[in-house]
Amino acid sequence: MADLKVSQPTDSAPAAKDVSVQTFERQSTSDIESAQEKRPELKAVQRKVDLRILLWYSFIYLIMRINVSNITNTAIMNETQGDDIRQQLHLSSQQWAWVLSIFYYPYAAFEPASTLLLKRFKPNIWMSRIMVTWGIVSMCQGATQNYSSILACRFLLGLAEAGYYPGVLYHLSFWYPADSMALRIAFFYACGQFSGTVSGLLAYALSFINGAGGLAAWRWVFIIEGIPPILLGVTTFFWLPNYPDEKANFVSAEERQVIVDSLPKTQPRGSAKTWNLDQVKALLCDPTSSTFTLIWVFHAIGGWGVGTVLPTVIYELGLTGTADAQLMTMPAYAFGCASLVFIGWLIHTKRLVSWVAAILLESIACACYVILITVDIPSVKYVFVTIALACSICIYPIIWPERIRAAHGTTAAGLAIGLTNASAQLSGIVGPQVYQPKFGPRYRVSFSISIGLLAGAIASICATWYLVAKRDRERSNTILDEVPSVQEAIVTEEKVA
């Protein structure tokens, strides 16, 4: 195996050569980053970061998704006794659709700003604020008495939680090279989707305390599940390190330098300015910004909408009673989580290209929807809803590293992550409308719409892949034009005994 060393320019070297060295260093190509990740010291430090930051964020994301998705579980809790949330608050089908979707309006609107505010106030402060406020609002949902109050709480919950998910990705980009993030984002995202399993199990268990203390079970769901975010938020303030170029007690100064040296110059830096107008202009003029957004929009509605109302879909398919329907959500999310981690591992180990994986997964989801339209056997429908949801879970995490790599600079990365993820919230805004109960139990209209949207997602993935590859080639050519012999001017290769 060979070590790659970057030669330092001598005093007698031409100025142009020094500029080209810097240009070469800024390139976040997979070859350079892969070589860096093979360094034993970098791997050892990254394991420490995994244990301190990644695992903490992943556990909190599990809690967050439970708080977001528990509203769908309450829709059928104790329905046969007339104690579910829709009957007690006298909600029509249209009102219920608004209760589900209102959360995503402030969530989407505030995400870009919230992501950049993480840099402005530092991650430990901003993440702590997010968690404490969403826990308080989540508990308040248990006290709602009518349509207006539950609508207000859902709006405030979206406002409180805005910025957590993109903020995590933004914060991780200060610690890991983009090409080292595929498996880590997959693991983080899988933990969040595992909430579907945990949430269903909790809803099943809490359905048996219906009437305890004079409260319906759905109220207990909001109250009990709102406590952990508050406690974790306070802990986060003291536990979470900010940036590798700042003092952190879990790594030494030398280890922090190893992390900083592993990052391409285009990735975010803790010492950089929060707002850089030139980076914003470059980001908005970049055609990949539009194509990445199209991927997120098309997939948000077409690929993710079915998961928005999964418990209700299962119940209306006639598979089980209301309590057992909560348990039947678990296999879909468990299968999705396992698939995501496996695919993330394949990409991380260079056995699979993220673009190819995304196209294959979207195609499989389309095939599942076609089967769901044509087949009328409940057990078969359940299987293919599970497969479609699992495919949908995998798309965003495997493309996120490419999105982060395409944004250059601290401001550009934060804004790109925030804007792109905000576009994904259309799943919560439009998804409940596409999968309204009136389209059930077969949901032919819903699945037909989803097929068209996923076709748009596939086209957008292909276009983005082409643009990113084209830009990478242009940068490589620029380096070769500026330096007659890159290997002689920049990289020297030595055999390691």
QUITA-V748170 format. One record per helix or strand. SS is the DSSP state (h for helix, s for strand). FROM is the first residue (numbers start at 1). TO is the last residue. Records with the same first field share a line. If there is no record, write none. Layout:
# QUITA-V748170
SS=FROM-TO / FROM-TO
This chain:
# QUITA-V748170
s=2-6 / 491-495
h=15-26 / 30-37 / 40-74 / 79-81 / 85-88 / 93-121 / 123-143 / 147-161 / 164-172 / 178-180 / 182-193 / 195-209 / 212-214 / 217-239 / 253-262 / 277-285 / 287-302 / 305-308 / 310-316 / 322-328 / 330-348 / 354-374 / 378-406 / 410-423 / 426-434 / 437-439 / 444-482 / 486-489
